[in-house]
């Protein structure tokens, strides 16, 4: 996959998540997702990589609404949407390669406008560390299909702080391009080692401190 369908482009949730359905039918067992996101955590900086530990869904349409697909239960459990074994693997790799990573909750919203200062503050109060316009629908469908999921947000802009910060699409792209090689390095190594993880019992990783980092 290169890129994705976005809900804000006018696609339905069925269209947005259709690639994941195709992946499932092809036998895919693990899904890696990435996104550009606005950072609301005061400890984050532009260019940081945040490993997603959980998400908050603010999309107006749920991707599982309608007739239930037989790939999963009608009411799927969402307690470990982002695989803790994969989070630990990424953490170990980042430590070995001395790549600083953050941890936190991703808030998925419709878009296409960037958030107002008040919206940034609201999402932060609700428990979000980053906010973006993708990822959540695909992850929900993947989880419903029993696909293990790992996600990284590239912090491309900041919001919700006392001083207003304007953001443009060009600035977001510039920050994402700068951080992408580090993200790619982690994911490439994860792919090499993931088969070993799949044969082992998932080891729980403590994500209670989302601002923890490896230096």
TANOR-V964448 format. One record per residue. PSI is psi in degrees with one decimal (999 if undefined). Layout:
BEGIN
psi:PSI
psi:PSI
END
This chain:
BEGIN
psi:140.9
psi:109.7
psi:-173.3
psi:167.2
psi:136.9
psi:142.7
psi:-36.9
psi:-15.6
psi:-6.4
psi:-0.5
psi:150.8
psi:166.4
psi:-33.0
psi:-37.8
psi:-40.6
psi:-40.1
psi:0.2
psi:-41.5
psi:-35.2
psi:-38.9
psi:-41.4
psi:-43.8
psi:-42.1
psi:-44.9
psi:-26.0
psi:-5.8
psi:14.8
psi:133.4
psi:-22.4
psi:135.9
psi:127.1
psi:126.9
psi:148.8
psi:159.8
psi:162.5
psi:133.2
psi:154.3
psi:131.6
psi:130.2
psi:-10.6
psi:127.8
psi:-15.6
psi:-5.8
psi:154.0
psi:154.9
psi:131.5
psi:-8.7
psi:153.1
psi:126.2
psi:118.5
psi:125.6
psi:122.4
psi:-19.7
psi:172.2
psi:163.2
psi:126.0
psi:113.0
psi:12.3
psi:141.1
psi:-14.9
psi:132.4
psi:135.9
psi:-16.0
psi:6.6
psi:138.5
psi:-164.6
psi:134.1
psi:129.8
psi:145.2
psi:8.7
psi:-12.0
psi:176.7
psi:160.7
psi:-39.1
psi:82.0
psi:142.3
psi:140.5
psi:25.1
psi:-32.2
psi:66.5
psi:-37.6
psi:118.3
psi:122.1
psi:-31.0
psi:-40.3
psi:-34.5
psi:-43.6
psi:-40.8
psi:-45.2
psi:-38.8
psi:-44.5
psi:-42.0
psi:-43.2
psi:-38.9
psi:-45.5
psi:-39.5
psi:3.5
psi:43.0
psi:124.6
psi:129.2
psi:151.2
psi:171.5
psi:145.2
psi:-175.3
psi:131.6
psi:129.1
psi:120.0
psi:124.8
psi:165.9
psi:-44.8
psi:-170.2
psi:5.2
psi:145.9
psi:162.6
psi:148.2
psi:161.0
psi:-38.3
psi:-37.7
psi:-41.3
psi:-47.6
psi:-40.6
psi:-47.8
psi:-35.3
psi:-43.3
psi:-35.2
psi:-7.9
psi:6.4
psi:148.5
psi:-30.3
psi:161.9
psi:139.6
psi:-179.2
psi:28.6
psi:-163.0
psi:-53.1
psi:-48.4
psi:-45.2
psi:-40.1
psi:-40.9
psi:-46.7
psi:-41.1
psi:-43.3
psi:-39.8
psi:-30.7
psi:-2.6
psi:17.1
psi:128.2
psi:137.8
psi:139.2
psi:136.5
psi:146.4
psi:135.6
psi:134.3
psi:120.9
psi:107.7
psi:-13.6
psi:167.4
psi:148.6
psi:162.5
psi:5.3
psi:175.6
psi:-40.8
psi:126.1
psi:138.0
psi:115.6
psi:149.1
psi:144.3
psi:160.3
psi:-36.2
psi:-40.2
psi:-37.9
psi:-46.1
psi:-39.6
psi:-45.3
psi:-39.7
psi:-43.5
psi:-33.6
psi:-37.7
psi:-17.1
psi:-40.9
psi:-37.2
psi:-42.8
psi:-43.8
psi:-38.1
psi:-42.3
psi:-48.1
psi:-38.2
psi:-43.4
psi:-34.0
psi:-41.1
psi:-40.3
psi:-39.6
psi:-10.7
psi:-30.0
psi:-37.2
psi:-41.7
psi:-38.5
psi:-24.2
psi:-1.1
psi:159.2
psi:135.5
psi:126.3
psi:126.9
psi:140.7
psi:131.6
psi:112.7
psi:28.3
psi:-15.2
psi:85.3
psi:-14.1
psi:3.2
psi:145.3
psi:158.2
psi:133.5
psi:999
END
